[in-house]
C-alpha cells in the first residue's frame, strides 16, 4: 500500500530531520528516513535490503518532492544493514542506515 491511512499533511519545519529515500530512475519515493548526522540517515532495514546505493538519492528540505527550488539532494555512498536483519521478518527486523557521500550541510536549513 502506498498511502498513509488517516494521515495529515505536514507543514514545512514540522517533521524535522525527515528525508526521502528516492529512486531517481523510477522517479519515486521509496522510504522515509531521519537525519542522524551530516553523513548518516536511519531508515527501516527493508528499505536498504538488496538494492544498490547508486540508484538512490536522499532528498531533504521539502514536504513536496516536486519542489525543485528548495530540495536538497545527496548521493548515497553505501547502505549498512543491522547484523540481525532478516528479510522474512521485514516488519520486525532491525534498522538500516544510509551513509551519504557528501555531507548534509547546514542541517538547520533542512528542517
N, C-alpha and C positions, 0 to 999 in steps of 0.2 A: 504494500500500500504506500502511495507517495503523498498522502495527505495527513495532516495532523487533525485529529478529531477534537472538536470543541476548543480549538486553539484561538489565540488572539493575535492581531497584528502588533508588531513591535515598533517602538519609536526609536529613532537614532539615538544611541547612547544608553538605551535601556538594557541591552544584553552585552555588557562589557566583556571584551575579550573573545567574543564568538566569531568563528570563521567558518568558511565553507571549503570542504574538500571538493574541488571542481574538476571534473574530467573534461578537458578542453577539446578533445577530438569529437566528442559527442555533444559538447556544449551543455552539460548538465551538472547540477548539484548532486553529489553522491552521499556525503555525510557532513554532519556538523562537527566542530571541534572547538577547543578552548585554548587560547594562547597561554602557555605556561611560562615562557621566557622569550627573548628575542629570537631564539633558534628552535624552540620546541613547541609543538602543538599536540594536545592529547585528544584522542577520539576512541570510539569503540573498536575492538580488535577486528571485527569482521570487515571494517572499512578499509583496512590495510592488508588483509589476507589475500594472497595470490594475485596481487596487482603490481604494476611497475610504477615506481615514483615518477618516471619521466612523462607519464601520461596525465599528471595532475598538477594543478595549481592550488595554492592556498589563497583564498580571496577574503580580504578583510576590509573593514571600514565602511561597509554599506549594509542596508537592510533589504535592498533590491539588487540582485546580481546583474540586472541590466543597466544599473547606474555606473556607466563607464567613467564619469568625471571624478568620482570620489573613491572608487575602489582601489585597493592596493593588492597587487598580485605578487606572490612569492613562489619561487620554484621549490619543489620538494627534492632534497638531496637523497634521503633514503627513509624507509619505514623500519620501525622496530616493533616487533610483537612481543608481548609478555611471554616468558618461557613456558607458562602453563596454559597458553591459549589452545583451545580445542575447537576446530571449526564446527563440529557436530553439536556443540553446546553454545551456539552463537549468542544467545541472549544471556547466558550465564558466564561466559568466558571473560577473562581479564581484558584490559585495555591495550590499545595500540598507540604508538607515537609516530609523529612525523618529525623528521629533522629537516629544517629549512636550509636551503643552500645559501641564501643571503639573509641577514637579519631583518626582522620586522622593526624598522626604525621608528622611533617616537611612538611607542605603543599608546601613549595618552591620546594621540590623534585618532587612533583606530577605534577606540571605544566610543 
